[in-house]
Amino acid sequence: MRPIDNIHKSIKKLQLKASAELDKRVHDDISRALAECEKRNSAIQEPNLWRTVIKSPIIKLAVAAAIIIAVLVGIHRFDGSIDGAGVAWADVQKAFLAQSLVHLKYDNGAERWYDLQTGHHYYRDWDGRCVFVDRALNIRQVYYALRGERISEDRPTIYKDGVIPPWDPKTAWEAIVEHWEEIAENERSGHWEVERNMERIDGKRLVRFDCYYDDAIGRRLLIKEIWADPETRLPVKVRERLSFADREEQKREFITGEFGFPETGPSSIYDLGVSRDLPIIKHYDKVALPSIIEVVEAGKANLENFPQQYRAITWPADGDSTIEVVYRDGEKIHHNHYFNLVGEPDYCLKQPASAEDVKEWAQTQVPVNVAVFDGSRTYIRRNPHPSPSFTTEPEPRVRVTRGTGLFSSSRPHKQLWPYISQPATRFELIEDMAEEMSGYIGLRINAGDICREFYIDPDHDYICVRWIWWKQRSGSWEKEREYESSDLVRLPEGKWYARKRVLITYPDPEKGTSRGGANWNVDFKVLEENEYPADVFNGEKLLEGAKVETY
């Protein structure tokens, strides 16, 4: 076996005992690596060389050991020589393990810990959400108070044949910096481009990677800056642009984080402040009953076979509920959302109203939200409401993104089959069906202190005619909200839909809310190509006169 293979094997297992012969082999390899570095005169090129050296999986950890020894003996510049007589292999092991934990603390209160040896990742967000990921076992645990007092456990990655690849210990550079270095060397990666710069901070010469992203409308945005020490090969700090939602909520555009390398860190999600008394709800390793799979698959089939070209309108049968007008043509969608302000004649739909009345009324109104997916980009425009009694943003704003991620709520036909967004393994059959639900199929998802019940009509395309949210309070189950769909009718193509939809919200003592709800009429009309309004799927029109947000 070659000396370099011995080194790689030793670093991976960290089990070799110190020996004079091994020390000599290590130092020989270090000398060769450092001699190569001496040939490079440009500081900008130093990371390129290191990237070349560690591209080989056989020697990347050997180079990590070389760096650690260099640090131990005080090497601060590449001069092609090293005095390693006093460095034992045990010191290499100790130093390598000492740098196995990376801690990143942001100025908004969020924190991350990376265990480079085990693959464990801990994250405590600024809003209290806590996450633990074990990549070696492919397990993720999440706690978020807003979603109930429980810990959700799932599989973050689906592997072919269920075989989890062994975790490969990494250096801090590999885990944090290497991805951006690769893009800098290759000039581009998809919509990403990275520039490499050198910067002196507090007297120390650091490499800085500026990470740019081409947004959905072609603008080049600086999304991340990451600083690292090219000598120690350790990350130093990072500056990240927040996502749109976080910018809105935190009222800031960037957050900055400082890297540290503590000896100890969290060993479980409980060390992040999560109570040990909470139940752990596992969303895997459960076998669904054939009868449950049949119901879920039947619902999916009916959703997929529902007409793809239509106009859908929902409007209140009474009260001031919102009004929705949706056009769909295959993968293209246009969704207008209106406020119906009872008591204000200029902004209120007169009752009783038909679908045609709603279309006519909508032509005189400004939708508070307009969403368009044109086949590749999503445009969401928020308009100020013209009513002086309604407080809205002073100017229109448009958010533009790639893909359809924001459009699940813009497909009203999906409300007929809400349960199919969950895998069949999460359901159990409801055995104790109430008499009023006779003839339906009941499915339940029980997640600790939260429960969802779905009642499905097998005689009408497996539509979910009732959907109940339960929450456990003080040891007893209480309803949070309830949806009911009724007045089922058939489209000319033969598919069923519900013309009536009711929402009931129940009192919540913790939030101080009382019982409420809404009652909507629903109208679907299948359209021909020439029946769509002109330019209805042109998202570019929404940019006119508005402040544009992307990423």
C-alpha positions in Angstrom: 0.0 0.0 0.0 1.3 3.5 -0.9 2.2 5.9 2.0 -0.6 8.3 0.9 -3.1 5.4 1.2 -1.9 4.7 4.7 -2.4 8.4 5.6 -5.9 8.5 4.2 -6.9 5.4 6.0 -5.5 6.7 9.3 -7.2 10.0 9.0 -10.6 8.5 8.2 -10.5 6.1 11.1 -8.3 8.1 13.5 -7.0 4.8 15.0 -3.4 4.6 14.0 -0.8 4.7 16.8 2.1 7.0 16.7 5.2 5.7 15.0 8.5 7.2 13.7 8.0 5.6 10.3 4.5 7.0 9.9 5.6 10.5 11.1 8.3 10.5 8.4 5.7 9.5 5.7 3.4 12.3 6.8 6.2 14.9 6.8 7.3 13.8 3.4 3.9 14.3 1.9 3.6 17.7 3.7 6.9 18.8 2.2 5.8 17.8 -1.3 2.5 19.8 -0.9 4.3 22.8 0.4 6.9 22.7 -2.3 4.1 22.9 -4.9 2.6 25.9 -3.0 5.9 27.7 -3.3 5.6 27.7 -7.1 2.5 29.9 -6.9 3.4 33.6 -6.3 -0.1 35.1 -6.5 -2.1 35.3 -3.3 -5.2 35.0 -5.4 -4.0 31.7 -6.8 -3.4 30.1 -3.4 -7.0 28.8 -3.0 -6.9 27.4 -6.5 -3.9 25.3 -5.7 -5.4 24.0 -2.5 -8.6 23.2 -4.4 -6.5 21.2 -6.9 -4.7 19.3 -4.1 -7.9 18.2 -2.3 -9.9 17.3 -5.4 -8.7 13.8 -5.0 -10.8 11.9 -2.3 -7.7 9.8 -1.6 -5.5 12.7 -0.3 -8.0 15.4 0.9 -7.8 14.3 4.5 -4.1 13.8 4.3 -3.8 17.5 3.3 -6.0 18.4 6.2 -3.6 16.6 8.5 -0.7 18.5 6.8 -2.4 21.8 7.6 -2.9 20.9 11.2 0.7 19.9 11.7 1.8 23.2 9.9 -0.3 25.2 12.4 1.0 23.2 15.3 4.6 24.1 14.5 3.9 27.7 13.7 4.0 27.9 9.9 2.5 31.2 8.8 3.8 31.4 5.3 4.6 28.9 2.6 8.4 28.6 2.5 8.7 25.0 1.3 10.1 23.7 4.6 8.9 22.4 7.9 10.4 21.3 11.1 8.2 18.5 12.3 10.5 16.5 14.5 8.5 17.3 17.7 5.1 16.6 16.3 3.7 13.2 17.2 0.9 11.5 15.3 -1.3 11.7 18.4 -1.0 15.5 18.2 -2.3 15.3 14.6 -5.3 13.3 15.8 -6.0 15.6 18.6 -5.8 18.7 16.5 -8.0 17.2 13.8 -10.6 16.3 16.3 -10.4 19.7 18.0 -11.5 21.3 14.8 -14.4 18.9 14.2 -17.0 21.2 15.5 -18.0 24.5 13.7 -20.2 27.0 15.4 -21.8 29.9 13.4 -23.6 32.6 15.3 -25.6 35.3 13.5 -26.3 38.8 14.6 -30.1 38.1 14.5 -29.8 35.5 17.2 -29.8 32.4 15.0 -27.1 29.8 15.6 -25.7 26.7 13.7 -23.4 23.9 14.8 -21.7 21.4 12.4 -20.1 18.3 13.7 -17.7 17.4 10.8 -16.9 14.0 12.2 -20.4 12.7 12.7 -22.4 14.7 10.2 -24.7 16.1 12.9 -26.1 19.6 12.2 -27.9 21.7 14.8 -29.8 24.9 14.0 -31.7 27.3 16.3 -33.4 30.0 14.3 -34.1 33.6 15.4 -37.8 32.8 16.0 -37.2 29.7 18.2 -37.5 27.0 15.5 -35.0 24.2 16.3 -33.6 21.6 13.9 -31.4 18.6 14.4 -30.1 16.6 11.4 -28.2 13.3 11.6 -26.9 12.7 8.1 -25.3 9.3 8.9 -28.8 8.0 10.0 -30.7 10.2 7.6 -32.9 11.6 10.4 -34.2 15.1 10.9 -36.0 16.5 14.0 -37.8 19.8 13.9 -39.5 21.7 16.7 -41.5 24.8 16.0 -43.9 26.1 18.6 -46.3 27.6 16.1 -46.9 24.1 14.7 -47.7 22.5 18.0 -45.9 21.2 21.1 -44.2 18.3 19.5 -41.0 17.2 17.7 -41.5 16.1 14.1 -39.0 13.5 12.9 -38.6 12.5 9.2 -36.1 11.4 6.6 -34.6 14.5 4.9 -33.3 12.5 1.9 -34.8 9.6 -0.1 -32.1 7.1 -1.0 -32.5 4.5 -3.7 -33.2 1.0 -2.2 -33.2 2.7 1.2 -29.4 2.4 1.5 -27.8 5.4 3.4 -24.3 6.0 2.2 -21.7 6.2 4.9 -20.9 9.6 6.3 -17.6 10.9 5.0 -15.9 13.2 7.7 -15.1 16.6 6.3 -12.9 19.5 7.0 -14.4 22.9 7.8 -13.3 24.2 4.4 -15.1 21.3 2.6 -18.3 21.8 4.6 -18.5 25.6 4.5 -16.3 27.0 1.7 -15.6 24.5 -0.9 -18.9 24.7 -2.8 -18.4 28.4 -3.5 -14.7 28.0 -4.3 -15.7 25.4 -7.0 -18.1 27.9 -8.6 -15.5 30.6 -8.5 -13.1 28.3 -10.4 -15.7 27.2 -12.9 -17.0 30.8 -13.5 -20.7 29.8 -13.2 -23.1 27.2 -11.9 -26.7 27.6 -13.1 -27.9 31.0 -11.9 -24.9 31.4 -9.5 -21.6 33.2 -10.1 -18.8 33.7 -7.5 -16.0 36.1 -7.4 -12.8 35.5 -5.4 -11.1 38.5 -3.7 -8.4 39.0 -1.0 -9.1 41.3 1.9 -7.2 42.2 5.0 -9.2 42.3 8.2 -7.7 43.0 11.6 -4.3 42.6 10.1 -5.1 39.1 8.7 -5.2 38.3 5.0 -8.4 36.5 4.1 -10.0 35.2 1.0 -13.5 36.5 0.3 -16.0 34.8 -1.9 -18.7 37.1 -3.3 -21.7 34.9 -4.3 -24.0 36.5 -6.9 -27.4 35.1 -8.1 -29.2 36.0 -11.3 -32.8 36.7 -10.1 -36.0 35.9 -11.9 -35.9 39.1 -13.9 -32.2 39.0 -14.8 -30.7 41.2 -12.1 -27.4 40.2 -10.6 -27.9 40.2 -6.8 -25.2 39.8 -4.1 -26.6 37.0 -1.9 -23.7 35.9 0.2 -20.2 36.9 1.2 -18.0 34.4 3.0 -14.5 35.1 4.4 -12.0 32.3 5.1 -8.4 32.1 6.2 -6.4 30.5 3.3 -3.6 29.5 5.7 -5.6 27.7 8.4 -8.3 26.7 5.8 -11.0 27.8 8.3 -14.0 30.0 7.6 -14.1 33.3 9.5 -17.4 35.0 8.9 -20.4 35.2 6.5 -22.8 37.8 5.4 -26.1 36.5 3.9 -29.1 38.2 2.3 -32.4 37.1 3.8 -35.2 35.6 1.8 -38.2 37.7 1.0 -40.3 36.4 3.8 -37.6 36.9 6.4 -36.8 40.4 5.1 -40.4 41.3 5.6 -40.6 39.8 9.1 -37.2 40.8 10.5 -37.1 44.3 8.9 -33.6 43.8 7.6 -31.9 42.8 4.4 -28.7 41.0 5.6 -27.5 39.1 8.6 -23.8 38.5 9.5 -22.4 35.4 11.2 -19.1 34.7 13.0 -17.5 31.2 12.9 -16.0 29.6 16.0 -14.5 26.2 16.7 -15.6 25.2 20.3 -14.5 21.9 21.9 -18.1 21.0 22.8 -21.6 21.7 21.4 -25.1 20.3 21.4 -25.6 16.6 21.6 -29.4 16.5 21.0 -32.2 18.8 20.0 -32.9 19.2 23.7 -29.7 21.1 24.1 -31.2 23.8 21.9 -33.8 24.6 24.5 -36.5 22.1 23.5 -38.4 20.4 26.3 -37.6 16.7 26.9 -41.3 16.2 27.7 -42.5 16.7 24.1 -43.6 13.7 22.1 -41.6 12.8 19.0 -43.9 12.2 16.0 -42.2 10.0 13.4 -43.3 10.4 9.8 -41.5 7.3 8.3 -41.1 3.6 8.7 -44.9 3.1 8.7 -46.7 0.8 6.3 -50.0 2.1 5.0 -53.0 -0.2 4.8 -53.9 -1.2 1.2 -57.3 0.4 1.8 -55.7 3.8 2.7 -53.4 3.6 -0.3 -56.4 3.0 -2.5 -58.2 6.1 -1.2 -55.2 8.4 -1.5 -54.3 7.1 -5.0 -57.9 7.5 -6.2 -57.9 11.1 -5.0 -54.6 11.8 -6.8 -56.0 10.3 -10.0 -59.1 12.5 -9.9 -57.0 15.6 -9.2 -54.8 14.9 -12.1 -57.8 14.2 -14.4 -59.6 17.3 -13.4 -60.0 19.8 -16.3 -56.9 21.9 -16.9 -58.6 24.8 -18.7 -61.1 26.7 -16.7 -62.3 29.8 -14.9 -63.1 29.4 -11.2 -64.9 32.0 -9.1 -65.5 31.8 -5.3 -67.6 34.6 -3.7 -69.4 34.9 -0.3 -73.0 33.8 0.0 -73.2 36.4 2.8 -70.9 38.6 4.8 -67.6 40.3 3.8 -65.6 37.2 2.8 -63.0 37.5 0.1 -63.6 37.0 -3.6 -61.4 34.9 -5.9 -61.2 34.8 -9.6 -58.9 32.2 -11.1 -58.0 31.4 -14.7 -56.0 28.3 -15.6 -54.7 27.0 -18.9 -52.6 23.9 -18.2 -49.6 25.1 -16.2 -50.5 28.7 -16.6 -52.5 30.4 -13.8 -53.9 33.9 -13.1 -55.4 34.5 -9.7 -57.1 37.7 -8.5 -57.9 38.2 -4.8 -60.4 40.9 -3.9 -61.7 42.3 -0.6 -65.5 42.5 -0.3 -66.0 45.4 2.2 -69.6 45.2 3.5 -70.9 48.6 4.4 -68.9 50.4 1.7 -71.1 50.5 -1.4 -68.1 51.3 -3.8 -66.3 48.1 -2.7 -69.1 45.7 -1.8 -70.6 43.0 -4.0 -74.4 43.3 -3.9 -76.2 40.1 -2.8 -77.6 37.8 -4.0 -74.9 37.5 -6.8 -74.2 35.1 -9.6 -70.9 34.2 -11.1 -71.6 36.7 -14.0 -72.4 39.4 -11.4 -69.0 38.7 -9.8 -67.2 39.0 -13.1 -68.9 42.4 -13.8 -68.2 43.6 -10.2 -64.5 42.6 -10.4 -64.0 44.8 -13.5 -64.7 47.9 -11.3 -62.3 46.8 -8.5 -58.6 46.7 -7.8 -57.5 43.3 -6.6 -55.4 43.4 -3.4 -53.3 40.5 -4.7 -52.7 39.4 -8.3 -50.7 36.2 -8.9 -49.6 35.0 -12.3 -47.6 31.9 -13.3 -46.7 32.2 -17.0 -45.1 28.7 -17.3 -41.7 29.5 -15.9 -42.0 32.5 -13.5 -44.3 33.4 -10.7 -45.4 37.1 -10.3 -47.3 38.2 -7.2 -48.4 41.8 -7.0 -49.8 43.5 -3.9 -51.9 46.6 -4.5 -52.9 49.2 -2.1 -56.7 49.1 -1.5 -58.4 52.3 -2.7 -60.8 52.4 0.3 -59.7 55.2 2.8 -60.9 53.1 5.7 -58.6 50.2 4.8 -54.9 50.4 5.7 -52.6 48.9 3.1 -49.1 49.5 1.8 -48.7 52.9 0.1 -47.3 51.5 -3.2 -47.8 48.4 -5.3 -45.1 45.7 -4.8 -44.4 42.7 -7.0 -42.5 39.6 -6.0 -41.0 37.6 -8.9 -39.6 34.0 -8.5 -38.9 31.1 -10.7 -41.2 28.1 -10.6 -44.6 27.4 -9.1 -43.8 27.1 -5.4 -46.2 29.9 -4.3 -49.2 28.6 -6.3 -50.7 25.8 -4.4 -53.4 28.1 -3.0 -54.1 29.4 -6.5 -55.5 26.1 -7.7 -59.0 26.0 -6.2 -59.7 22.5 -7.5 -57.0 21.2 -5.1 -59.3 22.1 -2.2 -61.6 19.2 -3.3 -58.7 16.8 -2.4 -56.8 18.4 0.4 -55.6 15.1 1.9 -53.5 13.9 -1.0 -50.7 16.4 -0.2 -49.7 13.9 2.5 -48.2 10.4 1.9 -50.4 7.5 2.6 -48.2 6.3 5.4 -49.3 9.2 7.6 -52.9 8.2 7.6 -55.0 5.9 9.8 -58.6 4.8 9.1 -61.2 6.4 11.3 -63.1 3.5 12.8 -65.5 5.4 15.1 -67.4 7.2 12.3 -70.3 9.4 13.3 -73.7 8.4 11.9 -73.9 11.6 9.8 -70.7 10.5 8.0 -72.2 7.2 7.0 -71.1 6.3 3.4 -67.9 8.3 3.6 -64.3 7.1 4.2 -62.5 8.7 7.2 -58.8 9.3 7.3 -56.9 10.7 10.2 -53.4 12.2 10.8 -52.4 12.3 14.4 -49.4 14.4 15.2 -49.1 14.7 18.9 -51.2 17.6 20.0 -52.6 18.3 16.5 -54.9 16.1 14.5 -56.5 16.3 11.0 -59.5 14.4 9.9 -60.6 14.0 6.3 -64.0 12.6 5.2 -64.0 11.4 1.6 -67.0 10.7 -0.7 -66.1 7.6 -2.8 -69.2 8.0 -4.9 -68.2 11.5 -6.1 -64.5 11.2 -7.3 -63.3 10.8 -3.8 -63.8 14.4 -3.0 -63.1 15.5 0.6 -66.4 16.7 1.8 -65.3 17.5 5.3 -62.0 18.5 6.8 -61.6 19.1 10.6 -58.6 20.5 12.4 -58.2 19.4 16.1 -55.9 20.7 18.8 -55.2 19.2 22.2 -55.8 21.7 25.0 -55.5 20.9 28.7 -55.6 17.2 28.0 -58.8 17.2 25.8 -59.3 17.5 22.1 -61.1 20.7 20.8 -61.9 21.7 17.2 -59.9 24.6 15.7 -61.5 24.9 12.3 -63.7 22.9 10.0 -64.3 23.0 6.2 -67.3 21.5 4.5 -68.0 21.1 0.8 -71.5 20.4 -0.5 -73.9 20.8 -3.4 -71.9 18.5 -5.6 -72.5 18.9 -9.4 -71.0 17.5 -12.5 -69.0 19.4 -15.1 -69.8 18.5 -18.8 -66.6 16.4 -18.9 -68.0 14.3 -16.1 -65.9 15.4 -13.1 -67.6 16.5 -9.9 -67.1 19.6 -7.9 -68.7 21.3 -4.9 -70.7 24.5 -5.4 -70.9 25.4 -1.7 -68.0 25.7 0.7 -68.3 26.6 4.4 -65.5 27.4 7.0 -66.2 27.4 10.7 -63.5 28.7 13.1 -63.9 27.7 16.8 -63.1 29.8 19.9 -59.5 29.8 21.0 -59.1 31.0 24.7 -55.3 31.3 24.3 -55.7 33.7 21.4 -58.8 35.3 22.7 -60.8 34.6 19.5 -64.5 33.8 19.2 -66.4 31.6 16.8 -66.4 32.7 13.2 -66.4 31.5 9.7 -67.4 32.1 6.1 -69.7 30.7 3.5 -68.8 30.7 -0.2 -70.4 29.9 -3.6 -68.1 28.2 -6.1 -68.4 28.2 -9.9 -66.2 26.3 -12.4 -66.5 26.8 -16.1 -64.4 24.8 -18.6 -63.0 27.2 -21.2 -62.0 27.0 -24.8 -58.8 28.7 -26.1 -60.6 31.8 -27.4 -62.5 32.4 -24.1 -59.6 33.6 -22.0 -59.2 37.4 -21.4 -56.4 38.9 -23.5 -52.9 38.8 -22.0 -54.3 37.1 -18.8 -51.1 35.1 -18.3 -48.6 37.9 -19.0 -46.9 38.5 -15.7 -44.7 41.2 -17.1 -47.7 43.6 -17.0 -47.8 43.3 -13.2 -44.4 45.0 -13.0 -45.7 48.4 -14.2 -45.6 51.1 -11.6 -44.6 48.7 -8.8 -41.6 48.1 -6.6 -40.1 44.8 -7.6 -38.8 42.2 -5.2 -37.0 38.9 -6.1 -35.1 36.1 -4.4 
